[in-house]
Amino acid sequence: MTWEPERLDDQRHLSEGDPGGMLLAVAASAAQVRTGHRCAIEAGVVERLSADGRPRAVVVAGMGGSAIAGDILAAVCGNSAPLPIVTLRSYQLPGWVGATDLVVAISWTGETEETLAVATEAVRRGCTLLALGPAGSALESVATQASAVHVPLPTRGQPRANLWLVTVPLIVAAASLGLVRLDEAMVEQVAKSLEDIAHRCRPSSESFVNPGKSLAMELAESVPMIWGSSRLAAVAACRMAGQLNASAKYPAIPGELPEAGHNQVAALDGPLAERDIFAETPGRSLRLVMLRDLEEHPQVARAREAAVRLAHDRGVPVTELAADGAHPLERLASLVGLGDYASTYLALGYGIDPTPVAAISEIKARISQ
C-alpha cells in the first residue's frame, strides 16, 4: 500500500474507494446528536433517572466504540463531578458496585456478550440499570425483565461511525442527575459545530483548504503520538488513535499530559525520531500530535509547551490542534469530528476501504470457537 495524496481530491476515487459510506456516516454526526437526544427524551430517561435520585457512582459498560462514550461522559462531567464515573470494558463488575450505583450498559448490536454479562450481573446486585441499544435485542430483554430504562437506538452501520448516537443519551442521563449542564440549545449548538466541520471537510473541498484532508496528509507516512493536554483532550486523542487503527488500519499511540511526559516523551530520542535527509525514500518517523484544550492545568500547559519545543529541537514534526467551544461537549466534538474525517481520508489516501475491520472480525471468530 502506498500513500498517494492526489487520491484525496479525486472525487471518483473517494466514492468508489468508500463503498461502505464511511465519509457519509461521519458527515451524519450532527444528525446523530439530534437523534440521540430525541431517543433519550422519548424513552423517559430524564424522568425515570431523576426520580431515583443521584447514585453513589456511575459505571458505563461497553466495548469498542460503545465504551468510549463512558470516557466522554467522565471527561464532559470533569473533575467537579460529585461522584466517580467509571468505564468498564470487561465481563464483570468490580466488587464494590452495588444497589446504590447506576450501571449503564451500551451495545450497538444489543448482543455484545461482555456487556450483556455486566448488565445481567448489575440486575442481580440490585443496581439501577440504564440500557442503550437496538429494539428487540437481548439487552432490551434484560432491561425489560428488570423494569429498567431502555433507550432504543436506530443502529445501523459501523458502531465507531455512530459515536454521537450512543453518547448523547448518556449525557442526557448525566444532566438529569445534575452531573453536567445540557439543554436543547446546547444540544443544537454541538450539532451545528459538527455540521460546520462536515462542511469544511466535505469530499469536494480540496486538500489545501480542507482541514480533514490536511491532517491526513500530515499523519501519512508517520507514526503519530497523539497527546491530550486535559482529560477531555486525552479522550479525543484516544478516539483519534482508535479511528486511525480501525478505519485506516494505521498505528497510533494516544497519551495524556502530564503522564506522557514521564514515559512516551523518551521516544523523541529513539530510532523512529531519526530522519535521514539523504535517503532516496523517506522512512516512517514519529510525529507529535498535540490536542489542546481551554481547561489546562498551568503545569500541564508548561509541559505541553516544553514537549513541543523538545520535538522541534529534535526535528520531529508537530501538529497542534485546539479545541473550540464553550461547553465541554462542544469542545470535544471539535476535536473528535476532525479526527474522524482525517482517519477516513488517510485510509482513502492509502487506497484502503475504511469500513471493514477484518482483523477484528477474525479475532472474535477465533475466540468464539
ABEGO torsion letter per residue (X at the ends): XBBBAAAAABAAAAAAABAAGAAAAAAAAAAAAAAAAAAAAAAGAAAAAAAAEBBABBBBBBBEAAAAAAAAAAAAAEAABABBBBBBBBABBBAABBAABBBBBBBAAGABAAAAAAAAAAAAAGBBBBBBEBBGBAAAAAAAAAGBBBBBBBBBEBAAAAAAAAAAAAAAAAAAAGABBBBAAAAAAAAAAAAAAAAAABAABBAAABAAAAAAAAABGBBBBBBBABAAAAAAAAAAAAAAAAAAGBBBBBBBOAAAAAAAAAAAABAAABBBAABABBBBBBBBBBBBBABBBAAAAAAAAAAAAAAAAAGBBBBBBBBBEABAAAAAAAAAAAAAAAAAAAAAAAGBBAABBAAAAAAAAAAAX
